[in-house]
Amino acid sequence: IFGEVGWSTNSGTPSDLYNFGYNLVQEAKSAGVKVFWWDNNKEGTGTNHYGLLNRWNTDSNNAEWHKPALLKGLIKGSGQTIDWIENISV
């Protein structure tokens, strides 16, 4: 198990975030390791901001995803597909 991993700031381009997520999951998967994303529901800049999903708005049809390019990279890296995620531009 790859315990807790996160992207702690809003630095980087959407492409950087996508590549980080994709490569992280691809490498872990090739080694037979499971990845658990650390999401502390904090969004913003600075340290300790690992929010990926706005937990105050979790309606599956209208969920607010912070760092959507990262989310797309994590999912695509796993080899899974989700229809709505294809619309996220990187």
N, C-alpha and C positions, 0 to 999 in steps of 0.2 A: 504494500500500500504506500503510495506517495501521499503522506499525511495531509498537511495543509499547505496549499500553494495559493498565491494571489498576486495581483498587480496592484501595488499599493498607492499609486498616484494616477492622475489623469494625464500623465506625460505620454508622449509617443503618438504617432499617427494611427489612424484606424488600421492601416496595413501592418504596423508594428504589433498592434494588439492581436490581430488575426494570426499573424505568423507565430507569435508567442504561444497562443492557445493551441494552434494546429500542431506545431512542432512538439510542444510539451506532451500532448496526448498521443501523438504518433510514436514518439520515442518510448513513452511509458508502455504503450500497447505492445510494441515490438519486444519489450522486455518482460511482458506478462504482468505489468504493474498497473494497479487501479489508481486513478487520480481523484482526490477529493478537493473541490474548490472551497477556499475559505471566503465566506461572504458574511461580513459583520454588519451589513445594512448601512454602512457609512459611505456616502458619496461626497466627492469634493477633491480638493488637492491636499497634498501633504501626506504625512505618514499615517498608517492605520486606516486608510480608506480603501476597503476591499469590496465595497458593494457592487454586486452584479445585477441583482433584482431589487426593485423598489417593493419592499414587503407591505407597504401601505396600499399598494394597488396591484393585487395579484390576480385579478380577473384574467383568466387565460386568454380571452379575446383582446384584452386591452392592457396587458401587463407592460409596465414600464421597465425596460432593460437598460441599465447603465452599461456602457462599453459594449454595444451590440456587435461590433466587429470581433471582439474577444469571444463573445458567446458563440458566434458563427465558427470561429476557428476551433474552439473546444469541441463543438458538435461534429464539424467536418473531419477533424482529426481522429475522432472515434470511429469514423466510417458510417455514421448514422446520417439520415436525412430527415429534415422536417420542412414541409412545404413553405411555411411562412418565412423561414430563415433564409431562403434563397433570395428574398427581396432585399436583404441587408447588403448595402454596398460596402466594399472594403477599399 
